[in-house]
Amino acid sequence: MNNDEIFELVGYIMASDYRTRILKCIGNDIKVPSAIAEEIDLRTNHVSNVLKDLKDRNLVVCLNENARKGRLYKTTDLGLEILKYLH
């Protein structure tokens, strides 16, 4: 991925407080949406919607996609690259 694409994603994340907070919250960890929601004081449904969006952009990955509850999310290498610009 070239710098223009990276900076486009950085801008996209920074344009939303929710996206920024959720990506920072996951960081290098593996987390479930309810834990993220509790940590950053958001509703779980908001967190789930943002996680879907971040997943569509290859910034996070769901490790157990078939689970109805307790889905585990982890930041991808691209997501970790974006995080470097958010600190």
FILUMNU-181290 format. One record per residue: residue in three letters; residue number from 0; x, y, z of N, C-alpha, C in turn. Coordinates in nm, 2 decimals, always signed. Example, Ala and Ser with C-alpha at 12.3 -4.5 7.8 and 13.67 -1.06 7.14 Angstrom:
+-----+-----+--------+--------+--------+--------+---------+--------+--------+--------+--------+
!  aa !   i !  neast ! nnorth !    nup ! caeast ! canorth !   caup !  ceast ! cnorth !    cup !
+-----+-----+--------+--------+--------+--------+---------+--------+--------+--------+--------+
! ALA !   0 !  +1.32 !  -0.57 !  +0.78 !  +1.23 !   -0.45 !  +0.78 !  +1.32 !  -0.33 !  +0.78 !
! SER !   1 !  +1.28 !  -0.22 !  +0.71 !  +1.37 !   -0.11 !  +0.71 !  +1.29 !  +0.00 !  +0.79 !
+-----+-----+--------+--------+--------+--------+---------+--------+--------+--------+--------+
//
This chain:
+-----+-----+--------+--------+--------+--------+---------+--------+--------+--------+--------+
!  aa !   i !  neast ! nnorth !    nup ! caeast ! canorth !   caup !  ceast ! cnorth !    cup !
+-----+-----+--------+--------+--------+--------+---------+--------+--------+--------+--------+
! MET !   0 !  +0.09 !  -0.12 !  +0.00 !  +0.00 !   +0.00 !  +0.00 !  +0.09 !  +0.12 !  +0.00 !
! ASN !   1 !  +0.06 !  +0.22 !  -0.09 !  +0.14 !   +0.34 !  -0.10 !  +0.10 !  +0.44 !  +0.01 !
! ASN !   2 !  +0.19 !  +0.55 !  +0.02 !  +0.16 !   +0.65 !  +0.12 !  +0.03 !  +0.72 !  +0.10 !
! ASP !   3 !  -0.01 !  +0.75 !  -0.02 !  -0.14 !   +0.82 !  -0.04 !  -0.25 !  +0.74 !  +0.01 !
! GLU !   4 !  -0.25 !  +0.60 !  -0.01 !  -0.36 !   +0.52 !  +0.04 !  -0.35 !  +0.51 !  +0.19 !
! ILE !   5 !  -0.23 !  +0.51 !  +0.25 !  -0.22 !   +0.51 !  +0.40 !  -0.28 !  +0.64 !  +0.45 !
! PHE !   6 !  -0.24 !  +0.75 !  +0.40 !  -0.29 !   +0.88 !  +0.45 !  -0.44 !  +0.90 !  +0.43 !
! GLU !   7 !  -0.49 !  +0.84 !  +0.32 !  -0.64 !   +0.84 !  +0.30 !  -0.71 !  +0.77 !  +0.41 !
! LEU !   8 !  -0.65 !  +0.65 !  +0.45 !  -0.71 !   +0.57 !  +0.56 !  -0.70 !  +0.64 !  +0.70 !
! VAL !   9 !  -0.58 !  +0.71 !  +0.72 !  -0.56 !   +0.78 !  +0.84 !  -0.66 !  +0.89 !  +0.85 !
! GLY !  10 !  -0.68 !  +0.97 !  +0.75 !  -0.78 !   +1.07 !  +0.75 !  -0.92 !  +1.02 !  +0.77 !
! TYR !  11 !  -0.95 !  +0.90 !  +0.71 !  -1.08 !   +0.84 !  +0.73 !  -1.11 !  +0.81 !  +0.88 !
! ILE !  12 !  -1.01 !  +0.75 !  +0.94 !  -1.02 !   +0.71 !  +1.08 !  -1.03 !  +0.84 !  +1.17 !
! MET !  13 !  -0.94 !  +0.93 !  +1.14 !  -0.94 !   +1.06 !  +1.22 !  -1.07 !  +1.14 !  +1.21 !
! ALA !  14 !  -1.14 !  +1.12 !  +1.10 !  -1.27 !   +1.19 !  +1.08 !  -1.38 !  +1.15 !  +1.17 !
! SER !  15 !  -1.36 !  +1.03 !  +1.24 !  -1.46 !   +0.98 !  +1.33 !  -1.40 !  +0.95 !  +1.46 !
! ASP !  16 !  -1.45 !  +1.01 !  +1.57 !  -1.41 !   +0.99 !  +1.70 !  -1.43 !  +0.84 !  +1.74 !
! TYR !  17 !  -1.54 !  +0.78 !  +1.70 !  -1.57 !   +0.64 !  +1.73 !  -1.46 !  +0.55 !  +1.66 !
! ARG !  18 !  -1.43 !  +0.57 !  +1.54 !  -1.34 !   +0.49 !  +1.47 !  -1.20 !  +0.50 !  +1.53 !
! THR !  19 !  -1.16 !  +0.62 !  +1.57 !  -1.03 !   +0.64 !  +1.63 !  -1.02 !  +0.57 !  +1.76 !
! ARG !  20 !  -1.13 !  +0.59 !  +1.85 !  -1.13 !   +0.53 !  +1.98 !  -1.13 !  +0.38 !  +1.98 !
! ILE !  21 !  -1.21 !  +0.32 !  +1.89 !  -1.22 !   +0.18 !  +1.88 !  -1.08 !  +0.12 !  +1.83 !
! LEU !  22 !  -1.03 !  +0.17 !  +1.73 !  -0.90 !   +0.12 !  +1.68 !  -0.79 !  +0.13 !  +1.79 !
! LYS !  23 !  -0.78 !  +0.24 !  +1.86 !  -0.69 !   +0.26 !  +1.96 !  -0.71 !  +0.16 !  +2.08 !
! CYS !  24 !  -0.84 !  +0.14 !  +2.11 !  -0.88 !   +0.05 !  +2.22 !  -0.83 !  -0.09 !  +2.19 !
! ILE !  25 !  -0.85 !  -0.14 !  +2.07 !  -0.80 !   -0.28 !  +2.03 !  -0.65 !  -0.28 !  +2.03 !
! GLY !  26 !  -0.59 !  -0.19 !  +1.97 !  -0.44 !   -0.18 !  +1.96 !  -0.38 !  -0.32 !  +1.93 !
! ASN !  27 !  -0.29 !  -0.37 !  +2.01 !  -0.23 !   -0.50 !  +1.99 !  -0.30 !  -0.61 !  +2.05 !
! ASP !  28 !  -0.42 !  -0.59 !  +2.11 !  -0.49 !   -0.69 !  +2.19 !  -0.59 !  -0.76 !  +2.10 !
! ILE !  29 !  -0.66 !  -0.86 !  +2.16 !  -0.77 !   -0.92 !  +2.10 !  -0.89 !  -0.89 !  +2.19 !
! LYS !  30 !  -1.00 !  -0.84 !  +2.14 !  -1.11 !   -0.79 !  +2.22 !  -1.24 !  -0.83 !  +2.16 !
! VAL !  31 !  -1.34 !  -0.84 !  +2.25 !  -1.48 !   -0.86 !  +2.21 !  -1.55 !  -0.72 !  +2.21 !
! PRO !  32 !  -1.65 !  -0.71 !  +2.13 !  -1.72 !   -0.58 !  +2.12 !  -1.77 !  -0.52 !  +2.26 !
! SER !  33 !  -1.82 !  -0.61 !  +2.34 !  -1.87 !   -0.56 !  +2.47 !  -1.76 !  -0.51 !  +2.56 !
! ALA !  34 !  -1.64 !  -0.56 !  +2.55 !  -1.53 !   -0.51 !  +2.63 !  -1.48 !  -0.38 !  +2.57 !
! ILE !  35 !  -1.48 !  -0.36 !  +2.44 !  -1.45 !   -0.23 !  +2.38 !  -1.55 !  -0.13 !  +2.42 !
! ALA !  36 !  -1.68 !  -0.16 !  +2.41 !  -1.79 !   -0.07 !  +2.45 !  -1.77 !  -0.02 !  +2.59 !
! GLU !  37 !  -1.74 !  -0.11 !  +2.68 !  -1.73 !   -0.08 !  +2.82 !  -1.61 !  +0.01 !  +2.84 !
! GLU !  38 !  -1.49 !  -0.02 !  +2.78 !  -1.37 !   +0.06 !  +2.80 !  -1.38 !  +0.20 !  +2.75 !
! ILE !  39 !  -1.45 !  +0.22 !  +2.64 !  -1.46 !   +0.36 !  +2.58 !  -1.60 !  +0.42 !  +2.60 !
! ASP !  40 !  -1.68 !  +0.36 !  +2.68 !  -1.81 !   +0.41 !  +2.71 !  -1.90 !  +0.44 !  +2.59 !
! LEU !  41 !  -1.92 !  +0.34 !  +2.51 !  -2.01 !   +0.34 !  +2.39 !  -2.11 !  +0.23 !  +2.40 !
! ARG !  42 !  -2.21 !  +0.24 !  +2.33 !  -2.31 !   +0.13 !  +2.32 !  -2.25 !  +0.02 !  +2.23 !
! THR !  43 !  -2.28 !  -0.10 !  +2.27 !  -2.22 !   -0.22 !  +2.19 !  -2.27 !  -0.22 !  +2.05 !
! ASN !  44 !  -2.39 !  -0.17 !  +2.02 !  -2.43 !   -0.17 !  +1.88 !  -2.35 !  -0.07 !  +1.80 !
! HIS !  45 !  -2.31 !  +0.04 !  +1.86 !  -2.23 !   +0.14 !  +1.78 !  -2.09 !  +0.07 !  +1.76 !
! VAL !  46 !  -2.04 !  +0.01 !  +1.86 !  -1.91 !   -0.06 !  +1.84 !  -1.91 !  -0.16 !  +1.73 !
! SER !  47 !  -2.02 !  -0.24 !  +1.73 !  -2.03 !   -0.35 !  +1.63 !  -2.04 !  -0.29 !  +1.49 !
! ASN !  48 !  -2.11 !  -0.18 !  +1.47 !  -2.13 !   -0.11 !  +1.34 !  -1.99 !  -0.06 !  +1.29 !
! VAL !  49 !  -1.92 !  +0.00 !  +1.39 !  -1.78 !   +0.05 !  +1.35 !  -1.69 !  -0.06 !  +1.32 !
! LEU !  50 !  -1.69 !  -0.17 !  +1.40 !  -1.61 !   -0.28 !  +1.37 !  -1.63 !  -0.34 !  +1.23 !
! LYS !  51 !  -1.76 !  -0.35 !  +1.19 !  -1.79 !   -0.40 !  +1.06 !  -1.72 !  -0.31 !  +0.95 !
! ASP !  52 !  -1.73 !  -0.18 !  +0.97 !  -1.67 !   -0.08 !  +0.88 !  -1.52 !  -0.10 !  +0.88 !
! LEU !  53 !  -1.46 !  -0.11 !  +0.99 !  -1.32 !   -0.13 !  +1.00 !  -1.27 !  -0.26 !  +0.94 !
! LYS !  54 !  -1.35 !  -0.36 !  +0.95 !  -1.33 !   -0.49 !  +0.89 !  -1.33 !  -0.48 !  +0.74 !
! ASP !  55 !  -1.43 !  -0.41 !  +0.69 !  -1.45 !   -0.39 !  +0.55 !  -1.33 !  -0.32 !  +0.48 !
! ARG !  56 !  -1.26 !  -0.24 !  +0.56 !  -1.14 !   -0.17 !  +0.51 !  -1.01 !  -0.24 !  +0.55 !
! ASN !  57 !  -1.02 !  -0.36 !  +0.60 !  -0.91 !   -0.45 !  +0.63 !  -0.82 !  -0.39 !  +0.74 !
! LEU !  58 !  -0.89 !  -0.32 !  +0.84 !  -0.81 !   -0.26 !  +0.95 !  -0.82 !  -0.35 !  +1.08 !
! VAL !  59 !  -0.93 !  -0.43 !  +1.09 !  -0.94 !   -0.53 !  +1.19 !  -0.99 !  -0.66 !  +1.13 !
! VAL !  60 !  -0.97 !  -0.76 !  +1.20 !  -1.02 !   -0.90 !  +1.15 !  -1.09 !  -0.97 !  +1.27 !
! CYS !  61 !  -1.20 !  -1.04 !  +1.23 !  -1.27 !   -1.12 !  +1.33 !  -1.21 !  -1.26 !  +1.33 !
! LEU !  62 !  -1.16 !  -1.30 !  +1.44 !  -1.09 !   -1.43 !  +1.45 !  -1.19 !  -1.55 !  +1.46 !
! ASN !  63 !  -1.31 !  -1.53 !  +1.49 !  -1.41 !   -1.64 !  +1.50 !  -1.54 !  -1.59 !  +1.44 !
! GLU !  64 !  -1.54 !  -1.57 !  +1.31 !  -1.65 !   -1.52 !  +1.24 !  -1.78 !  -1.59 !  +1.26 !
! ASN !  65 !  -1.78 !  -1.72 !  +1.28 !  -1.90 !   -1.80 !  +1.29 !  -1.97 !  -1.79 !  +1.43 !
! ALA !  66 !  -1.90 !  -1.73 !  +1.53 !  -1.96 !   -1.71 !  +1.66 !  -2.07 !  -1.61 !  +1.66 !
! ARG !  67 !  -2.18 !  -1.64 !  +1.72 !  -2.29 !   -1.53 !  +1.73 !  -2.26 !  -1.44 !  +1.85 !
! LYS !  68 !  -2.20 !  -1.49 !  +1.95 !  -2.16 !   -1.41 !  +2.07 !  -2.01 !  -1.43 !  +2.10 !
! GLY !  69 !  -1.95 !  -1.33 !  +2.15 !  -1.81 !   -1.35 !  +2.19 !  -1.71 !  -1.34 !  +2.07 !
! ARG !  70 !  -1.75 !  -1.26 !  +1.97 !  -1.66 !   -1.25 !  +1.85 !  -1.53 !  -1.18 !  +1.90 !
! LEU !  71 !  -1.42 !  -1.23 !  +1.85 !  -1.29 !   -1.17 !  +1.89 !  -1.23 !  -1.09 !  +1.77 !
! TYR !  72 !  -1.20 !  -0.97 !  +1.80 !  -1.14 !   -0.88 !  +1.70 !  -1.00 !  -0.85 !  +1.73 !
! LYS !  73 !  -0.92 !  -0.84 !  +1.62 !  -0.78 !   -0.81 !  +1.63 !  -0.74 !  -0.71 !  +1.52 !
! THR !  74 !  -0.65 !  -0.62 !  +1.55 !  -0.61 !   -0.52 !  +1.45 !  -0.52 !  -0.59 !  +1.35 !
! THR !  75 !  -0.54 !  -0.56 !  +1.22 !  -0.45 !   -0.62 !  +1.12 !  -0.32 !  -0.54 !  +1.11 !
! ASP !  76 !  -0.23 !  -0.59 !  +1.03 !  -0.10 !   -0.52 !  +1.01 !  -0.12 !  -0.38 !  +0.96 !
! LEU !  77 !  -0.22 !  -0.37 !  +0.86 !  -0.25 !   -0.24 !  +0.81 !  -0.31 !  -0.15 !  +0.92 !
! GLY !  78 !  -0.40 !  -0.20 !  +1.00 !  -0.45 !   -0.13 !  +1.11 !  -0.35 !  -0.08 !  +1.21 !
! LEU !  79 !  -0.25 !  -0.16 !  +1.24 !  -0.14 !   -0.12 !  +1.32 !  -0.05 !  -0.01 !  +1.26 !
! GLU !  80 !  -0.04 !  -0.02 !  +1.13 !  +0.03 !   +0.09 !  +1.06 !  -0.04 !  +0.22 !  +1.07 !
! ILE !  81 !  -0.17 !  +0.22 !  +1.06 !  -0.26 !   +0.34 !  +1.07 !  -0.25 !  +0.39 !  +1.21 !
! LEU !  82 !  -0.24 !  +0.30 !  +1.31 !  -0.24 !   +0.34 !  +1.45 !  -0.11 !  +0.42 !  +1.48 !
! LYS !  83 !  +0.00 !  +0.40 !  +1.41 !  +0.12 !   +0.48 !  +1.43 !  +0.10 !  +0.63 !  +1.41 !
! TYR !  84 !  +0.00 !  +0.66 !  +1.32 !  -0.02 !   +0.80 !  +1.29 !  -0.13 !  +0.86 !  +1.39 !
! LEU !  85 !  -0.19 !  +0.78 !  +1.47 !  -0.30 !   +0.83 !  +1.56 !  -0.25 !  +0.86 !  +1.70 !
! HIS !  86 !  -0.13 !  +0.84 !  +1.73 !  -0.08 !   +0.86 !  +1.87 !  -0.02 !  +1.00 !  +1.88 !
+-----+-----+--------+--------+--------+--------+---------+--------+--------+--------+--------+
//
